[in-house]
Amino acid sequence: MNKIEHIGIAVKDIDQANTLYEQLLGVPPYKQEVVESEAVITSFFKVGENKIELLASTKDDGPIGKFIAKKGEGIHHIAFDVDNIEKELERLEKEGFQLINKTPKKGADNKLVAFIHPKTTNGVLVELCQEAPSQPSPK
């Protein structure tokens, strides 16, 4: 693992949270994106080398909607940047970590992502992130 890629924060209202974090951090979000497969709207802030990802559910029964219903708004996950997500998942599974995703999937901010179950990480949801390969431009 190379570094902390970002910290994910679950929020009820993305617009209200964007305003709050813009005031708190002194910078606007650099990107907002919907990830349909996860029923979530994400908004990213960058301060120096650090990134914060705000996550708001687009459906009450989506992963973030369920999280907020159970635990309320707050820190949802910590994400780590890796060079090779497949090899890292293989290594972690051999070490005994329970994988939520055995294969990476497309995530926000041009990343391939996979999650490690909090049951095996002292209650912390861990996300692995790898920059997605660039797509060749159409001719």
CYANA upper distance limits for C-alpha pairs under 8 A (distance plus 0.5 A):
  1 MET  CA     80 PHE  CA      6.82
  1 MET  CA     81 ASP  CA      6.49
  1 MET  CA     82 VAL  CA      5.41
  1 MET  CA     83 ASP  CA      8.03
  2 ASN  CA     80 PHE  CA      7.53
  2 ASN  CA     81 ASP  CA      6.00
  2 ASN  CA     82 VAL  CA      6.18
  2 ASN  CA     83 ASP  CA      8.06
  3 LYS  CA     80 PHE  CA      6.19
  3 LYS  CA     81 ASP  CA      6.03
  3 LYS  CA     82 VAL  CA      8.29
  4 ILE  CA     50 ASN  CA      8.47
  4 ILE  CA     78 ILE  CA      7.80
  4 ILE  CA     79 ALA  CA      6.36
  4 ILE  CA     80 PHE  CA      4.94
  4 ILE  CA     81 ASP  CA      6.62
  5 GLU  CA     50 ASN  CA      7.90
  5 GLU  CA     51 LYS  CA      7.27
  5 GLU  CA     78 ILE  CA      8.37
  5 GLU  CA     79 ALA  CA      5.75
  5 GLU  CA     80 PHE  CA      5.27
  5 GLU  CA     81 ASP  CA      5.51
  5 GLU  CA    129 CYS  CA      7.70
  6 HIS  CA     50 ASN  CA      7.09
  6 HIS  CA     51 LYS  CA      5.18
  6 HIS  CA     52 ILE  CA      5.88
  6 HIS  CA     53 GLU  CA      7.07
  6 HIS  CA     78 ILE  CA      6.75
  6 HIS  CA     79 ALA  CA      5.72
  6 HIS  CA     80 PHE  CA      7.56
  7 ILE  CA     51 LYS  CA      7.17
  7 ILE  CA     52 ILE  CA      5.59
  7 ILE  CA     53 GLU  CA      6.56
  7 ILE  CA     75 ILE  CA      7.82
  7 ILE  CA     76 HIS  CA      8.30
  7 ILE  CA     77 HIS  CA      6.54
  7 ILE  CA     78 ILE  CA      5.13
  7 ILE  CA     79 ALA  CA      6.57
  8 GLY  CA     52 ILE  CA      6.57
  8 GLY  CA     53 GLU  CA      5.14
  8 GLY  CA     54 LEU  CA      6.40
  8 GLY  CA     55 LEU  CA      7.37
  8 GLY  CA     75 ILE  CA      6.50
  8 GLY  CA     76 HIS  CA      5.85
  8 GLY  CA     77 HIS  CA      5.50
  8 GLY  CA     78 ILE  CA      6.59
  8 GLY  CA     79 ALA  CA      8.01
  9 ILE  CA     52 ILE  CA      7.88
  9 ILE  CA     53 GLU  CA      6.61
  9 ILE  CA     54 LEU  CA      5.42
  9 ILE  CA     55 LEU  CA      6.45
  9 ILE  CA     73 GLU  CA      7.87
  9 ILE  CA     74 GLY  CA      5.82
  9 ILE  CA     75 ILE  CA      4.86
  9 ILE  CA     76 HIS  CA      5.59
  9 ILE  CA     77 HIS  CA      7.58
 10 ALA  CA     54 LEU  CA      6.51
 10 ALA  CA     55 LEU  CA      5.29
 10 ALA  CA     56 ALA  CA      6.58
 10 ALA  CA     64 ILE  CA      6.96
 10 ALA  CA     67 PHE  CA      8.31
 10 ALA  CA     68 ILE  CA      7.38
 10 ALA  CA     73 GLU  CA      5.74
 10 ALA  CA     74 GLY  CA      5.85
 10 ALA  CA     75 ILE  CA      6.69
 10 ALA  CA     76 HIS  CA      6.11
 11 VAL  CA     17 ALA  CA      7.21
 11 VAL  CA     54 LEU  CA      7.07
 11 VAL  CA     55 LEU  CA      6.31
 11 VAL  CA     56 ALA  CA      5.66
 11 VAL  CA     57 SER  CA      8.49
 11 VAL  CA     68 ILE  CA      8.01
 11 VAL  CA     73 GLU  CA      5.64
 11 VAL  CA     74 GLY  CA      7.36
 12 LYS  CA     56 ALA  CA      6.13
 12 LYS  CA     57 SER  CA      7.73
 12 LYS  CA     68 ILE  CA      7.95
 12 LYS  CA     73 GLU  CA      7.32
 13 ASP  CA     17 ALA  CA      6.58
 13 ASP  CA     56 ALA  CA      6.81
 14 ILE  CA     18 ASN  CA      6.38
 14 ILE  CA     41 ILE  CA      7.97
 14 ILE  CA     42 THR  CA      8.43
 14 ILE  CA     43 SER  CA      8.11
 14 ILE  CA     54 LEU  CA      7.74
 14 ILE  CA     55 LEU  CA      7.74
 14 ILE  CA     56 ALA  CA      6.18
 15 ASP  CA     19 THR  CA      6.85
 16 GLN  CA     20 LEU  CA      6.76
 17 ALA  CA     21 TYR  CA      6.53
 17 ALA  CA     54 LEU  CA      8.04
 18 ASN  CA     22 GLU  CA      6.39
 18 ASN  CA     28 PRO  CA      8.18
 18 ASN  CA     29 PRO  CA      7.58
 18 ASN  CA     43 SER  CA      7.93
 18 ASN  CA     54 LEU  CA      8.39
 19 THR  CA     23 GLN  CA      6.76
 20 LEU  CA     24 LEU  CA      6.62
 21 TYR  CA     25 LEU  CA      6.21
 21 TYR  CA     26 GLY  CA      8.26
 21 TYR  CA     28 PRO  CA      8.44
 22 GLU  CA     26 GLY  CA      5.85
 22 GLU  CA     27 VAL  CA      5.68
 22 GLU  CA     28 PRO  CA      5.51
 22 GLU  CA     29 PRO  CA      7.53
 23 GLN  CA     27 VAL  CA      7.88
 25 LEU  CA     47 VAL  CA      7.67
 27 VAL  CA     45 PHE  CA      7.82
 27 VAL  CA     46 LYS  CA      8.25
 27 VAL  CA     47 VAL  CA      8.10
 28 PRO  CA     45 PHE  CA      7.23
 29 PRO  CA     43 SER  CA      6.77
 29 PRO  CA     44 PHE  CA      5.75
 29 PRO  CA     45 PHE  CA      4.98
 29 PRO  CA     46 LYS  CA      7.84
 30 TYR  CA     43 SER  CA      8.20
 30 TYR  CA     44 PHE  CA      6.38
 30 TYR  CA     45 PHE  CA      6.34
 30 TYR  CA     46 LYS  CA      7.73
 31 LYS  CA     43 SER  CA      6.23
 31 LYS  CA     44 PHE  CA      5.85
 31 LYS  CA     45 PHE  CA      8.01
 31 LYS  CA    109 ASP  CA      8.27
 32 GLN  CA     41 ILE  CA      7.64
 32 GLN  CA     42 THR  CA      6.01
 32 GLN  CA     43 SER  CA      4.74
 32 GLN  CA     44 PHE  CA      6.90
 33 GLU  CA     41 ILE  CA      6.21
 33 GLU  CA     42 THR  CA      5.75
 33 GLU  CA     43 SER  CA      6.98
 33 GLU  CA    108 ALA  CA      7.34
 33 GLU  CA    109 ASP  CA      8.30
 34 VAL  CA     39 ALA  CA      8.12
 34 VAL  CA     40 VAL  CA      6.34
 34 VAL  CA     41 ILE  CA      4.84
 34 VAL  CA     42 THR  CA      6.65
 34 VAL  CA    108 ALA  CA      8.28
 35 VAL  CA     39 ALA  CA      6.62
 35 VAL  CA     40 VAL  CA      5.93
 35 VAL  CA     41 ILE  CA      6.75
 35 VAL  CA     42 THR  CA      7.99
 35 VAL  CA    107 GLY  CA      7.46
 35 VAL  CA    108 ALA  CA      6.96
 36 GLU  CA     40 VAL  CA      7.01
 38 GLU  CA     62 GLY  CA      7.17
 38 GLU  CA     63 PRO  CA      7.29
 39 ALA  CA     57 SER  CA      6.32
 39 ALA  CA     58 THR  CA      5.60
 39 ALA  CA     59 LYS  CA      6.56
 39 ALA  CA     62 GLY  CA      6.00
 39 ALA  CA     63 PRO  CA      7.89
 39 ALA  CA     64 ILE  CA      8.45
 40 VAL  CA     55 LEU  CA      6.79
 40 VAL  CA     56 ALA  CA      6.01
 40 VAL  CA     57 SER  CA      4.94
 40 VAL  CA     58 THR  CA      5.72
 40 VAL  CA     59 LYS  CA      8.26
 40 VAL  CA     62 GLY  CA      8.01
 40 VAL  CA     64 ILE  CA      7.56
 41 ILE  CA     55 LEU  CA      6.28
 41 ILE  CA     56 ALA  CA      5.73
 41 ILE  CA     57 SER  CA      6.81
 41 ILE  CA     58 THR  CA      7.19
 42 THR  CA     53 GLU  CA      6.88
 42 THR  CA     54 LEU  CA      5.96
 42 THR  CA     55 LEU  CA      5.23
 42 THR  CA     56 ALA  CA      7.06
 42 THR  CA    108 ALA  CA      7.72
 43 SER  CA     53 GLU  CA      6.10
 43 SER  CA     54 LEU  CA      5.54
 43 SER  CA     55 LEU  CA      7.25
 44 PHE  CA     51 LYS  CA      7.28
 44 PHE  CA     52 ILE  CA      6.22
 44 PHE  CA     53 GLU  CA      5.11
 44 PHE  CA     54 LEU  CA      6.89
 45 PHE  CA     51 LYS  CA      6.04
 45 PHE  CA     52 ILE  CA      5.70
 45 PHE  CA     53 GLU  CA      7.06
 46 LYS  CA     50 ASN  CA      6.14
 46 LYS  CA     51 LYS  CA      4.95
 46 LYS  CA     52 ILE  CA      7.02
 47 VAL  CA     51 LYS  CA      6.87
 55 LEU  CA     64 ILE  CA      7.55
 56 ALA  CA     64 ILE  CA      7.02
 56 ALA  CA     65 GLY  CA      8.01
 57 SER  CA     62 GLY  CA      6.74
 57 SER  CA     63 PRO  CA      7.92
 57 SER  CA     64 ILE  CA      5.69
 57 SER  CA     65 GLY  CA      5.62
 58 THR  CA     62 GLY  CA      7.65
 58 THR  CA     65 GLY  CA      8.25
 59 LYS  CA     65 GLY  CA      6.89
 60 ASP  CA     65 GLY  CA      5.14
 60 ASP  CA     66 LYS  CA      7.11
 61 ASP  CA     65 GLY  CA      6.16
 61 ASP  CA     66 LYS  CA      6.22
 62 GLY  CA     66 LYS  CA      6.59
 63 PRO  CA     67 PHE  CA      6.67
 64 ILE  CA     68 ILE  CA      6.62
 65 GLY  CA     69 ALA  CA      6.68
 66 LYS  CA     70 LYS  CA      6.69
 67 PHE  CA     71 LYS  CA      6.30
 67 PHE  CA     72 GLY  CA      7.40
 67 PHE  CA     76 HIS  CA      8.41
 68 ILE  CA     72 GLY  CA      4.58
 68 ILE  CA     73 GLU  CA      5.94
 76 HIS  CA    125 LEU  CA      7.43
 77 HIS  CA    124 VAL  CA      7.06
 77 HIS  CA    125 LEU  CA      5.33
 77 HIS  CA    126 VAL  CA      6.21
 77 HIS  CA    127 GLU  CA      7.30
 78 ILE  CA    124 VAL  CA      8.06
 78 ILE  CA    125 LEU  CA      7.12
 78 ILE  CA    126 VAL  CA      5.78
 78 ILE  CA    127 GLU  CA      6.63
 79 ALA  CA    126 VAL  CA      6.29
 79 ALA  CA    127 GLU  CA      4.85
 79 ALA  CA    128 LEU  CA      6.08
 79 ALA  CA    129 CYS  CA      7.13
 80 PHE  CA    126 VAL  CA      8.10
 80 PHE  CA    127 GLU  CA      6.74
 80 PHE  CA    128 LEU  CA      5.55
 80 PHE  CA    129 CYS  CA      6.45
 81 ASP  CA    128 LEU  CA      6.60
 81 ASP  CA    129 CYS  CA      5.38
 81 ASP  CA    130 GLN  CA      6.38
 82 VAL  CA     88 GLU  CA      7.90
 82 VAL  CA    128 LEU  CA      7.09
 82 VAL  CA    129 CYS  CA      6.48
 82 VAL  CA    130 GLN  CA      5.95
 83 ASP  CA    130 GLN  CA      6.63
 84 ASN  CA     88 GLU  CA      6.75
 84 ASN  CA    130 GLN  CA      7.26
 85 ILE  CA     89 LEU  CA      6.58
 85 ILE  CA    104 PRO  CA      7.57
 85 ILE  CA    112 LEU  CA      8.22
 85 ILE  CA    113 VAL  CA      8.19
 85 ILE  CA    114 ALA  CA      8.37
 85 ILE  CA    128 LEU  CA      7.32
 85 ILE  CA    129 CYS  CA      7.43
 85 ILE  CA    130 GLN  CA      6.57
 86 GLU  CA     90 GLU  CA      6.75
 86 GLU  CA    103 THR  CA      7.38
 86 GLU  CA    104 PRO  CA      7.62
 87 LYS  CA     91 ARG  CA      6.61
 88 GLU  CA     92 LEU  CA      6.59
 89 LEU  CA     93 GLU  CA      6.58
 89 LEU  CA     99 LEU  CA      8.10
 89 LEU  CA    102 LYS  CA      7.37
 89 LEU  CA    103 THR  CA      8.26
 90 GLU  CA     94 LYS  CA      6.78
 91 ARG  CA     95 GLU  CA      6.80
 92 LEU  CA     96 GLY  CA      6.97
 92 LEU  CA     97 PHE  CA      6.02
 93 GLU  CA     97 PHE  CA      5.52
 93 GLU  CA     98 GLN  CA      6.93
 93 GLU  CA     99 LEU  CA      7.29
 97 PHE  CA    116 ILE  CA      7.47
 97 PHE  CA    117 HIS  CA      8.00
 97 PHE  CA    120 THR  CA      6.08
 97 PHE  CA    121 THR  CA      8.14
 98 GLN  CA    116 ILE  CA      6.54
 98 GLN  CA    117 HIS  CA      5.97
 98 GLN  CA    119 LYS  CA      8.06
 98 GLN  CA    120 THR  CA      6.65
 99 LEU  CA    114 ALA  CA      8.50
 99 LEU  CA    115 PHE  CA      6.82
 99 LEU  CA    116 ILE  CA      5.08
 99 LEU  CA    117 HIS  CA      6.17
100 ILE  CA    114 ALA  CA      7.72
100 ILE  CA    115 PHE  CA      5.82
100 ILE  CA    116 ILE  CA      5.93
100 ILE  CA    117 HIS  CA      6.07
101 ASN  CA    114 ALA  CA      5.69
101 ASN  CA    115 PHE  CA      6.15
101 ASN  CA    116 ILE  CA      7.74
102 LYS  CA    114 ALA  CA      7.86
103 THR  CA    114 ALA  CA      7.34
104 PRO  CA    112 LEU  CA      6.24
104 PRO  CA    113 VAL  CA      5.62
104 PRO  CA    114 ALA  CA      5.41
105 LYS  CA    112 LEU  CA      5.89
105 LYS  CA    113 VAL  CA      5.90
105 LYS  CA    114 ALA  CA      7.03
106 LYS  CA    110 ASN  CA      8.01
106 LYS  CA    111 LYS  CA      6.65
106 LYS  CA    112 LEU  CA      5.25
106 LYS  CA    113 VAL  CA      6.71
106 LYS  CA    132 ALA  CA      8.33
107 GLY  CA    111 LYS  CA      5.72
107 GLY  CA    112 LEU  CA      6.07
107 GLY  CA    113 VAL  CA      6.15
110 ASN  CA    131 GLU  CA      6.69
110 ASN  CA    132 ALA  CA      6.09
111 LYS  CA    129 CYS  CA      6.41
111 LYS  CA    130 GLN  CA      5.93
111 LYS  CA    131 GLU  CA      5.13
111 LYS  CA    132 ALA  CA      5.36
112 LEU  CA    129 CYS  CA      6.15
112 LEU  CA    130 GLN  CA      5.68
112 LEU  CA    131 GLU  CA      6.71
112 LEU  CA    132 ALA  CA      5.88
113 VAL  CA    127 GLU  CA      7.13
113 VAL  CA    128 LEU  CA      5.98
113 VAL  CA    129 CYS  CA      5.21
113 VAL  CA    130 GLN  CA      7.13
114 ALA  CA    127 GLU  CA      6.17
114 ALA  CA    128 LEU  CA      5.83
114 ALA  CA    129 CYS  CA      7.49
115 PHE  CA    125 LEU  CA      7.55
115 PHE  CA    126 VAL  CA      6.15
115 PHE  CA    127 GLU  CA      4.92
115 PHE  CA    128 LEU  CA      6.74
116 ILE  CA    120 THR  CA      8.18
116 ILE  CA    121 THR  CA      8.14
116 ILE  CA    125 LEU  CA      6.78
116 ILE  CA    126 VAL  CA      5.68
116 ILE  CA    127 GLU  CA      6.81
116 ILE  CA    128 LEU  CA      8.47
117 HIS  CA    121 THR  CA      7.42
117 HIS  CA    124 VAL  CA      8.35
117 HIS  CA    125 LEU  CA      6.45
117 HIS  CA    126 VAL  CA      7.60
118 PRO  CA    122 ASN  CA      6.70
118 PRO  CA    123 GLY  CA      4.90
118 PRO  CA    124 VAL  CA      5.23
118 PRO  CA    125 LEU  CA      5.13
118 PRO  CA    126 VAL  CA      7.53
119 LYS  CA    123 GLY  CA      6.18
119 LYS  CA    124 VAL  CA      8.37
121 THR  CA    125 LEU  CA      7.67
121 THR  CA    126 VAL  CA      8.03
